[in-house]
Amino acid sequence: MKADTTFTIGDFNIDTKIRSLGPGKIRSPMPEASLVDVEAVSIFLDSEILDELNGLPPVAARFENAGPRPLIYFDPPKAKCAIVTCGGLCPGINDVIRSIVMEAFHKYHVSNVLGIRYGLEGFIPSFGHEVVELTPQSVSDIHQFGGTVLGSSRGPQNPEEVVDALERMNVSCLFMIGGDGTMRAMQGIVREIETRCLRISVIGIPKTIDNDINFISESFGFETAVFKATEAILCAHTEAVGYKNGIGLVKLMGRESGFIASQATLAMKEVNFVLIPELPFALHGEGGLLTALVKRLRNSRHAVIVVAEGAGQHLVKGSGATDPSGNVTLADVSEILRTEIKNHLTAEGIPFSLKYIDPSYIIRSVPANANDKVYCGFLGQNAVHAAMAGRTNMVVAKLTGHYVHLPLELVTHKRRHMNTQSAYWRAVLDSTGQPEPVLFSPAPVQTDK
């Protein structure tokens, strides 16, 4: 099958071409042996990457290969870079920052790298955040710690003010590390830069612990998050088996996507029920969760339930409120489940012990594990290569094992959701043994919590 750079799947138009500030005219300082030898790579996309392909055969697409080019756009000694981290914390952010700084200084010998404090607020003078100088010495050991040394914030800022700041600081390359909201903010910044006819490269490094950025099959920090989640599940299982009719309930991250809950469930065979945002479930009645839970307790005397934070929203009437990032405020599904489980088992005359664990902020804040550190290193290095070559309005990503450049429009098209018709989800159900598809039947919306 011939790969192409443009194609359409349903209503989704895909164009993999990458924007450039202009042709490279300066010889790269990188060793010749490390330069990209293939400009583009063909990748087969399936329904795990594009759910628009569900039920359709994979399609081949050509993506620009990541890596250093023989000729670059910016003159390194005259180039100034800036890094900003936005949104929620995630394992590996510091590793990406460190990788960018080390690559920019040691391989390209740029003039300096600025760290923007506290997300996009750091560009806005009224917030009063100082800009920090990032050097190989100052970032040498930050990969040992979780979080972000630059700080973060949520919420949009005026693109005009952001670009004003970039002009004042004479920034050539801006690296934005963030999730879906950050990538959308990046679109506005790029548009403002183009309106002013400025030569500033803007490169995104996708960050989401939920693994829900479109076209990104696995975001950095996800593997670390799953590993820490399995520790919580093991604790829940230990508590559950320690009591007659013990129940361990674990809430994991996942506003709109159940990737962490599903992957952790596959890793820990002790999970008996997993609830995800992609599929509604009934609480009561034949085939409902509570009926299945009673059956499980009568047969095995214990149960472990894993629930993603965005699951079960169909059970309540939403308030319509949003957080600073524009995300709809979620009802606490764990509170709903704890109340309903308690009421149902009490009515059934079943004595029980329910232990609830929410490890969310522990998971978000830990340092990256070894594999994620390697991943973050490649992302940071390739982001610098792309920027110095004059690429812009794009993100660096690993797609089916290849590091490539993705147009920003692809990753902001929508949030990524798990394909519940896939072999992967079937494996999750096989691991838990929970009823299906009866359990995942639409349930009536209730009027309150």
C-alpha positions, -999 to +999 in steps of 0.1 A: +000+000+000+014+034-010+019+058+019+007+094+014+009+127+034-027+136+029-058+114+032-093+114+046-110+090+070-147+098+074-148+135+083-112+136+095-088+151+070-052+142+078-022+161+065+012+151+078+032+179+062+053+200+087+056+237+085+090+253+083+103+288+088+124+285+057+152+264+042+182+254+062+213+272+050+237+267+079+257+235+083+248+216+114+274+213+141+262+177+147+285+148+137+277+136+102+271+100+114+242+111+136+223+131+108+190+119+096+194+096+065+158+092+057+136+123+055+103+105+060+091+072+073+060+052+063+038+041+092+007+019+092-021+035+113-046+012+129-077+016+151-055+017+182-041+051+170-071+063+150-105+051+163-120+064+130-105+033+115-125+010+137-136-019+115-115-006+086-081-019+075-049+000+085-038+029+063-002+038+054+009+074+060+042+092+056+056+112+085+087+134+087+114+116+105+127+132+137+164+139+142+192+163+132+193+177+097+225+184+077+215+220+072+197+240+099+178+273+099+191+291+131+227+301+136+232+284+170+255+310+187+228+336+180+198+315+189+180+318+222+156+291+235+128+291+260+111+262+278+076+263+295+057+236+313+020+238+316-009+218+332-008+190+357+023+173+368+035+141+352+066+118+357+094+128+334+089+166+329+122+173+345+139+147+323+125+165+291+137+199+304+172+185+311+174+168+277+165+200+259+190+221+278+218+195+274+212+191+237+209+228+230+241+236+248+264+207+242+254+198+206+243+231+191+261+256+214+231+280+216+236+313+234+213+305+263+181+287+274+154+305+294+131+288+318+096+303+320+082+300+355+047+288+363+033+280+329+020+306+305+016+330+334+054+334+333+050+353+300+026+378+314+043+407+333+013+413+357+019+379+374+055+390+383+072+356+377+109+358+371+125+341+341+153+318+351+185+309+332+188+272+325+224+258+321+238+223+320+250+229+356+216+240+369+197+211+354+223+183+358+204+164+385+168+175+381+159+142+365+162+126+399+131+145+411+094+145+401+073+175+392+088+204+372+116+227+384+099+255+364+066+252+381+033+250+362-002+266+360-035+260+343-057+282+322-052+302+290-033+334+286-036+360+259-015+349+229-006+385+220+009+390+255+028+357+252+043+367+218+050+402+231+072+385+258+089+363+232+098+394+212+111+412+242+133+383+252+145+378+216+135+341+217+142+320+186+128+286+197+100+280+222+095+245+237+060+239+252+056+208+274+020+202+281-012+183+274-043+189+252-050+224+266-013+234+262-013+222+226-044+243+219-028+273+235+002+266+213-020+270+182-030+305+192+006+314+199+017+301+165-011+321+148+000+353+165+036+347+155+026+342+119+004+373+120+035+393+130+057+376+104+081+366+131+107+338+128+101+319+160+100+281+160+074+266+184+077+229+192+054+209+215+063+180+236+030+162+244+025+156+281-005+138+296-005+112+324-040+101+311-024+091+278-052+109+260-035+131+234-047+123+199-022+103+177+002+097+206+001+060+213+019+063+246+028+096+263+059+100+285+052+092+321+025+067+314+046+037+321+057+052+354+021+060+363+009+025+356+037+010+377+028+032+407-009+024+402-002-013+404+013-007+439-020+009+450-039-021+435-018-046+454-025-027+486-062-027+479-060-065+472-041-071+505-068-051+524-096-070+506-084-105+514-077-096+550-115-094+558-145-115+550-163-098+521-134-073+519-136-048+490-107-027+478-117+003+457-089+021+438-095+054+419-070+061+392-065+091+368-084+092+335-108+120+329-120+109+295-098+078+289-093+046+308-058+038+297-041+039+332-069+019+348-069-007+320-031-011+318-028-014+355-056-040+355-038-060+329-006-059+350-024-069+383-045-100+379-062-093+412-086-068+397-122-081+394-139-050+380-126-021+360-147+009+352-137+034+325-151+067+310-155+052+276-183+028+287-213+036+309-223+010+334-255+001+353-253+000+391-286-018+399-306-046+383-296-077+365-262-072+350-255-042+371-222-037+390-238-042+424-254-075+414-221-087+400-203-076+432-227-096+454-221-126+433-183-122+435-184-118+473-205-149+477-182-169+456-148-156+466-153-135+498-133-105+484-132-081+454-110-054+439-126-026+419-105-002+398-123+030+385-110+058+364-119+092+377-141+101+347-161+069+348-197+069+360-205+105+351-237+093+335-250+085+370-252+121+381-265+154+367-235+175+359-231+210+374-217+224+341-188+240+360-153+240+345-118+242+359-092+268+349-082+246+319-117+245+306-123+209+316-158+200+329-157+195+367-162+158+374-184+143+400-166+121+425-173+086+412-156+070+442-181+087+465-210+075+444-196+039+444-189+039+481-224+051+490-241+027+466-220-003+476-227+004+513-264+009+508-268-022+486-248-046+507-264-034+539-299-040+523-287-075+513-277-082+548-240-088+537-214-077+562-184-062+545-152-041+548-146-014+522-112+002+518-107+031+494-074+042+479-068+073+458-030+074+448-035+101+422-011+128+435+015+102+445+015+089+410+017+123+393+046+135+415+071+106+414+103+107+393+101+088+359+112+052+358+141+040+336+121+035+304+103+068+307+137+086+313+150+071+281+118+082+263+120+117+277+156+120+266+148+112+230+118+136+230+139+165+243+168+158+219+145+155+189+126+187+199+158+206+197+167+191+164+134+201+150+136+237+163+171+243+151+161+230+116+133+257+116+103+234+120+073+249+138+037+243+147+045+206+154+051+181+182+077+154+185+063+119+192+070+082+191+047+065+167+049+027+164+085+028+175+095+057+152+103+092+164+085+116+141+072+151+136+034+155+139+015+186+128-001+203+157-035+200+140-034+162+143-029+161+181-055+189+188-082+173+166-098+156+196-090+137+228-078+101+224-100+074+238-095+037+243-110+015+215-134-007+234-139-029+203-102-038+203-083-069+213-067-049+240-100-042+258-110-078+253-078-088+271-088-064+300-122-081+303-106-115+302-082-106+330-110-094+353-137-119+343-163-092+348-196-095+330-197-081+295-214-066+276-243-066+301-224-047+328-216-019+303-252-010+294-265+025+294-278+035+328-304+063+334-291+097+344-299+105+380-308+140+391-283+144+419-254+127+438 
